[in-house]
Amino acid sequence: MGLRTSLAVRAADVATWASRKAGRGNGGMIGGLVADFIDPKLMERLGRGRPCAIVTGTNGKSTTTRMLAEAVRSIGTVCTNDGGDNMDAGVISALLAGRDADRIILEVDELHVPHIAAKLECSVLVLLNLSRDQLDRVGEINRIEQVLREYVNSRPDLTVVANCDDVQVTSVAWDCPNVVWVSAGVGFTGDSTSCPRTGGAVVRTQKPDGTPDWYAVKPLPDGSEFRRPTPTWSVDAEGLHTPGGTRDLSLTLPGNANRGNAAQAVAAAVALGVGEPDAVAAAERVDNVAGRYSTVMYAGREVHLLLAKNPAGWQEALSMVDRSADGLVIAVNGQVADGTDLSWLWDVVFENFGSLKVVASGERSADLAVRLGYAGVEHVTVPDMLEAVRACPPGRVEVLANYTAFRDLNKALSRDPGKSPDRSNQGGRHE
């Protein structure tokens, strides 16, 4: 390494150490910011000569990346951003921490994919789904689709693992000569009612065998039909259907969305040279993703933690909530990392909690309370999240929180004397 690069690496290490020592976090962002300021070419230098795969999409990036990294470890060492920091600074920190690893497996924010993938000479891109997320930061979903489509079209050598059930993702990968189509499912279709290539309506239907299908009413400019491609990989209640046959898929993590994440992780791992059985076994081993799906004993309550960030994620997480629990805390913040515009609350279906005791919490608990009121959900409002948990009856309490609310609650639980030292994952208990 040259003098500037050596200085950048050393400064990043010091900044990361200082952040951790001061209790300000794991140092993943500050170390990368410092290093990038000193050496703007550091990302390219750290990635040079190593195979790289990138995972992106609105939902499931961290989980899919974790499964893919676990699978790729069966053929060598892996550099990955398992803390979820997926923009430039976080990627640089991950590359610094894993600078001796054989391969790079990263999750990357959708709008940051083109320049990060170019710098790291990415060879495999995993496209999960595209739906509304933080409109005040990233804008409309069609903008993201166009950015990703332009990048994919500029890289004819790129292998793309794409979810063909998602109309926007299919549009991104439509012209790619090296695409692996995966039927991974899609739980939120509100952003795929029109074709991003023609503007015409998209009709969702089923094939005679019951498998999902969709097509655009208006043909493409060349007269051809824009329709759901036939997948070579798919997942359903029977298991994972691969080019070689059907395999059982017994995940520890709950929910249909995670089965879709696993299908794409396995397909991507195989594209990177991992054996199919090893890739499936790796996906099944993943039982925790940065504290998501974990259970904490607190104040006589078994607190099950779920994270949701946008309408698609909230809809999937709500399907995982145990309606037989003794209480449910829904916590919403509106910080920059969450998106300060909470209009997405009106796109989420909150109307089906039955007799479950519901507590609205977080910095934006008042906004949430209004939405719950219109949904006809009986609830109480307790802004402080620990107090909200205590407001639930003793027993099992489900907690569903957006990004910074989830982060802040985890911190509060870790330092509050009411927390039991026992912490375990119970992610599979709702399957």
Sequence and secondary structure as in RCSB ss.txt:
>XXXX:A:sequence
MGLRTSLAVRAADVATWASRKAGRGNGGMIGGLVADFIDPKLMERLGRGRPCAIVTGTNGKSTTTRMLAEAVRSI
GTVCTNDGGDNMDAGVISALLAGRDADRIILEVDELHVPHIAAKLECSVLVLLNLSRDQLDRVGEINRIEQVLRE
YVNSRPDLTVVANCDDVQVTSVAWDCPNVVWVSAGVGFTGDSTSCPRTGGAVVRTQKPDGTPDWYAVKPLPDGSE
FRRPTPTWSVDAEGLHTPGGTRDLSLTLPGNANRGNAAQAVAAAVALGVGEPDAVAAAERVDNVAGRYSTVMYAG
REVHLLLAKNPAGWQEALSMVDRSADGLVIAVNGQVADGTDLSWLWDVVFENFGSLKVVASGERSADLAVRLGYA
GVEHVTVPDMLEAVRACPPGRVEVLANYTAFRDLNKALSRDPGKSPDRSNQGGRHE
>XXXX:A:secstr
  HHHHHHHHHHHHHHHHHHHTTS  SHHHHHHHHHHH TTHHHHHHTTS EEEEESSS HHHHHHHHHHHHTTS
S EEE TT   SHHHHHHHHHHTTT SEEEEE  GGGHHHHHHHHT  EEEE       HHHH  HHHHHHHHHH
HHHH TT EEEEETTSHHHHHHHTT SSEEEEE   S  TT SB TTT  BEEEEE TTS EEEEESS  TTS  
 B    SEEEETTEEEETTEEE    SS SHHHHHHHHHHHHHHHHTT  HHHHHHHHHH   BTTBTEEEEETT
EEEEEEE  SHHHHHHHHHHS TTSSEEEEE   STTT S  GGGGGS     TT  EEEESTTHHHHHHHHHHT
T  EEE  SHHHHHHTS SEEEEEEE HHHHHHHHHHHHH TTEEEEEEE GGGG 
